[in-house]
Every structure is written in structure tokens, then in C-alpha cells.
Amino acid sequence: MIYLETGSTDPYFNLAFEEYVFEKLDPTKSYFILWQNENTVVVGRHQNTYEEINQRYVEEHGIRVVRRLSGGGAVYHDNGNLNYTFIVDKDAAPDFNFAVFTVPVIKTLERLGVKAEFTGRNDLTIDGRKFCGNAQYVRRGRIMHHGCIMLDSNLEVVVNALKVREAKFQSKGVKSVRSRVTTINAHAPRPIAMEEFKSLLKGYILEAEGLETMALTPEQLDEVRRLRDEKYATWEWNYGASPAYDVRLEERFDFGLVTVYLQADRGRIQAVKIYGDFFGSGELAELEAALVGLPLDGNLEAALEPLDVGRYIQGMTARDLARLLKG
């Protein structure tokens, strides 16, 4: 496995770095990256940014906002947070099997006297409280798995920067963001410095997989910067236009929250936009385009069957989507 560091705390650069490694480096190799962002909200690929962040708070506190390639929910990064990325062949784990990639974090914490466990869809928890969220992007037989570890993050900023809907609280059996999240240092027998934790996590991977350190060339870094400027630092990628539709439909499933903005005329779908904290391996725009023209009646489920809905929204069936679209 090849080890890289981004050498930056710029979130736009770091996400461009991830994509560059995923898309451009030798696909026969596996990669492990450790990185950190300055104060940043990172939203999931399929989320409506306006609904996930407290825009006024974010602007007043100089918090940057960036969209990642993978699905899942919005998270907050700061200097008390360490991010890790695995880029491997799809054969290493079935689609959206998160648990296998979290083992190094769990084992590293064991060595530090902290008991953590993988719970739910994609979380690592200590005493039932989340300290690490995980997400995945799958394309062309490759998986990019990344997680954000809150070692000593500022939880008050987490609470104020993110909006979390009541449906999500109910699904987790908690009443607020603050009661649901924690940091590693809140449970550690002694304070753990970031460099110590980073070194121990890297050391575990070295023991388990073997690591060969690599650095991108100046020319490759220029390509990363170009991707940063042309994609990740743009309003179009991070926000995009807020949809103006006739109907807003929303439902929480075991696999995530799905929100649909819908325009219909004479019982048929005219335009549709889907958001949520779900995962999927297909391009969601393909599904949205395929929905246009379909009838919002008893024939909808049958019309959805050929579309392989679960490829775009992992865990969703044609019946689930038909029920949601019909309100």
C-alpha cells in the first residue's frame, strides 16, 4: 500500500488531491492518505448544501464549505480532526461495506485504552456517541473510502455550523447533535496529541499492509491545483442553484434520508431533483433524467423497475421510490 500526505489544510486542494489519486495514479496499486482541513463543512455528494449548513454562522466564522465525491451526510472538520482515505480495488470489500475500513481506527484506539465500535450504517462510536463518520465513492471497479476522526474537535462549532433535521434525531434515538457526538479525547485515559494519534494509525497500517511512502511530482501537484480551482473551489460544485419546484417530498429510510423536489403536470413528472445523505454507485443525474415523463399513478412502480434504482440510491427499491414520489 502506498502512503501519501496532501501537505495542505486547504479543503478544496485536499479533495482535489483525493480525486487525482483516485482517477490518475496507477489503478493496480492501493493508497492510504492522511490529511487535515482548516475549519470546513464538507457536504455529501447528493446533499442540498443550503439545507445542511447554517449559512449565516458559516460566513460569520470564516468556515469554508466544500462538496465531496462520496455520498453520506455533512461533517465539520477542524485542526482537531484527522481524515483518512483508502483507495483500493472493489474486490477488497463489497459495495458500501464500511466496517472493514474502520478496523485500523478501532485497533489504534484499543492501544490507547479507548474502546470504539462500528455502529449503524457508517459510524464509529464511543459509549454510543459518534466520533467518526465514514463515506465511500465507487467507480470503475475502485473504492475510495474516507473517514473523519474527531480527536479533539470543537463540538460547539459542529453544533452551530450544521443543520440536522428532526427525522435524523429520531432515527438515532437522540434529541440533539450535541448529545450524539463526542471526541476521542473526551474518553481517553490521557490527552492524545494529534501527531501521536496520526503516527499510531499510520503505524498500524504499516504493520497490517506495509507502506511505501510516495509524493506527487510538481507537475502532478499542478494538476491537483487546477482541479481545485476549476471544480472544488467553485460555487457551482459546492452549492449550485437551489431548486424551485412545486412539491417537496421527504422520507427517512434505513439507508438514509431522501428528499425529492418535484414538478408534475397532468399526472406526469416534468422535472425532478433528488437530494439526501444516502450512498450510490451510479450518477444520480441519470436516474433523475429517466424519471421525467413517468406517470404518478399505479403504473409508476412498474415503470421504475427497469431503472435499477438501488444502483443510484443504495438500498432503495422501485417500490420505495414510487411510494415517495406519489407522496
N, C-alpha and C positions, 0 to 999 in steps of 0.2 A: 504494500500500500504506500502511496506517495503522499507526503505531508507538505502542505503549503500554509503560509500565513499571508493575509492580504496586505499587511503593513500600513493599514489605514483605519480610521474610525469614522470615515465618511460613509453613510449608509448607501448613498447612490453608487459609489465606487464599489463597495463590498458586494452588493447584489449583482452588479455588472461582472465582478470578479467570479462569483459563483457561476453565473451563466456562461461566461467564457470558458471556464474549466470544463463545465458540463458539455458544451457544444463543440469546443475546438481542440481540446487536448486528446491524446491517444485514448480511444474508447476501449482498448483492451486492458487498460490499467484501472486501478481503483484509487480514489483520492480521499484524503481527510484534511479538512480545513478548520482552523480555529480563528475566530475573529470577534471584534467588538465594535459597537456603534456608539457614537455620542448620542445624546438624548433624541430618540426617534420613536415614532409609532410605525410599525410595519403591518400593513393590512394584507389579508389573503387575496389571492388572485381573483376570486369571484365576488368579493365584497363591494358594497356601495360605500365608498370612503366617507361620504357625508353622514351616513348613518352610524358609523363606527367610532368616530372621534368627536371630542368636544372642540370644535374648530376655534372658538374664541380662546380657550385655555391654551391650546397648542400654539396659537400665534403669539399670545402674550408671553409665553415662556420659551419661545425660540425652539420649539420642538419640531424637528423635520418629520415629514410623512413620506413613506415610500411603499410601493406595492411590490410584493414578491411574486415569483413564478408559481409557487405552490398554493394550493387551497388552504382551508382552515380559517381560523379567526385572527383578529387583530391582537398584537402584542406590543409591549413597550420595552425598549432597550435603553440602557444607560451604562455608565462605566462599572456598575456593579453586576453587570450581566455578561455572561460568556456564551457565544454562539458556536455551535459545532455543525459541520456539514460532512456527510458521507456521500460520495458519488461512486456507485457500483453497478455491476450488471444486475438486471432484473432477476436473474436466477438466484441471486443472494437472498432474496426474500419475495414472497408473493406480494401482489399489489397491495399497497397500503397496510402492510404488516409493520407496525411501528415498534413493537416491543423489542424485536431483535436488535435494533439500532440504539436502544436506550440502555442496554446491558452495561456498556463501559461506564456510563454515568453512575448507575446503581452500584457497581463494583468499586468504583473510585470512592464513592461516599461511604461504603462499608469500611474501607481502610481508614476513613476519617471519623469513624464512630457514629455515622448518621445512617439510619435505616430509611431507605426510599423504596417506593414501589411504583410499577406501571399500573395505571388505573384508567377505566373508561376507554374512550376512543383513541386518545393520543397524549395523555398527560402523565407526568411523573409527579408524585405527591409525597409529602412527609406528614404523618398524622392526619391524613385526609385532606391536606391543603396543597394546592398546586404550586410548584416552584419551577416547572419546566414544561413548556408546550412543544409539540413536535408537528412537523408538516412534511409532505412529500410531493415531488413532481416526477411524473413518469413520462418518458418519451423515447421512442426508438429503442426499446429494449434496455433502457438505462433508468436508474432511480437516483434522484437527488433527495436525500433525507437531511433535514436540518432541525435543530432544536435550540431553544433559547433558555439558558440556565440562569435563574436569579440567585446568585450567590449572596449579594448584599445590595440589591436594587432598592431604590426609593419607592416604597409602596404607596405613599401618598400621591406621588405623581402618576403612578399606574392607575389609581382610583379616579383621579381627576381628568386624565388625558383620554381615557377610553369610555365609550358608552357601551353598556351591556344590557340587553333587553331582558325584561321580566321573564320571558319564556326560558331564557338560558338559566337564570337563577333557579327556576322551578325544576328544571331538568337535573340540576346538580344538588337540589335539596338544601340550598343556602339562600340567604337574604341579601347579600351584597358582595361586590367584588372584594372588598377588604377582608371579609370573613372567609373568603375562598382561597386567597393567595398567601404565600409566605416566601421567605428566603431561606437558603441553606444555613446561613449564619445565625438565624433565629433558633436553630435546633442543634447546632454543632457544640460539642463539649468545650471548644475554644474557638476564637475567631480565626477564620481561614482567609489568608490573603489571596488575591486573585492570581498572582503568579504561581503560588504554591498549588492551587487547585488546577490551574492550567497545566503545570508541569506533571502533576499526578495523573491527570486524564490522558495526556499525551503519552506518559509512561505506560499506562495500561494498554493503550493501542499498540505501542511498540512491542510489548510482551506478547500480546494476542495475535497480532497480524504482521509485525515487522514494519518498520517505517523507513522510507528513503526520502530525505528532505530535498525539495525542489523549489526553485524560484523562477518566476516568469522572466523572460528576456525583456529588455527595454522596448522592443518592437511589440511584444505581446501586451505589455502594460499600456502602450499607446492605444492598442485596440480596445482594451478594457475601458480606458478613459473615453474613447469615442462612444462606446456603448453606454457608458454612464451619462454622457451629455445628450445623446440622441434619444435615449429611452428612459432610464431610471430617474433622471433629474427633471423630467418634463411633466407639466400639468396634465397633459393628455393621458399619460400612463398612470399617474398616481391618483388622479381624480376623475377625469373625463366628465362628460356632460351628465347632469342629473336627469334621469328620465322623467318626462311629463306624460303620464299615461292615465287612462280612465279609472283603472281598478288596481288596487294593491292587495295582493293575497299573500299570506304568510303561514307557515306551519313548521313546528319543530318535530323532526324525526330522530330516531336513534343515531342516524348518520350525520345529523347536523340541521341547522336552520336553513330553510329555503324561502326566499322572498321573490315574488313574481309581480312585475309591473306589466299590465295587460291593456291592450286596446282591441276592442272587438266591434264588429259591425254585422248586423243581420245574422248573428249566431256563429260567426266565424272569426278566428284570430287574425287581426290585421297587423299587429306588432307586439313583440314581447321581449322583455329583458329579465333575466334571472340572476339573482344575487344570493350569496349565502356563505356559510363557513364550512361547507362540505368539501370533499375531495373528488377528483375525477381525472381520468387519463385522456379524455377527448377534449377538443376545443369547444367550449360552451357555445360559441357563436354558431357553430354548425347545427347544434340542437335548436337554438333559437330560430334560425332560418328555416329549419324543417317544420317548425310549429306553425308558421304563417300559412293561413288558408285552411287550417284544420277546423272541423266543426266542434262547437262547445255543446255537444249533446251526447246521447247514449252511445254514439259511434266513436267517441274520442279515444277510449282505451284501445280499441282495435286498431285505430289509425296510428297510435303511438307504438304498438308492439314492434314494428319493423325498425324502429329508430335506435334500439339498444340504449335505452335511457340510462342504464347503470354505468355505461362507459363514460358518460358525461358527469353524472352525479352518482358517485359510488354508493351502492346500497338502495338506490331508488328504483322502483318498478314502474311499468307503464300505468298500472292501477293507481299507484301513489300520485303520480303526476297528473293523471286525469282527474282524480278527486280534488287535488289542489286547484287546478285550472278552472274547474267548474264551481269553485267557491263553496 
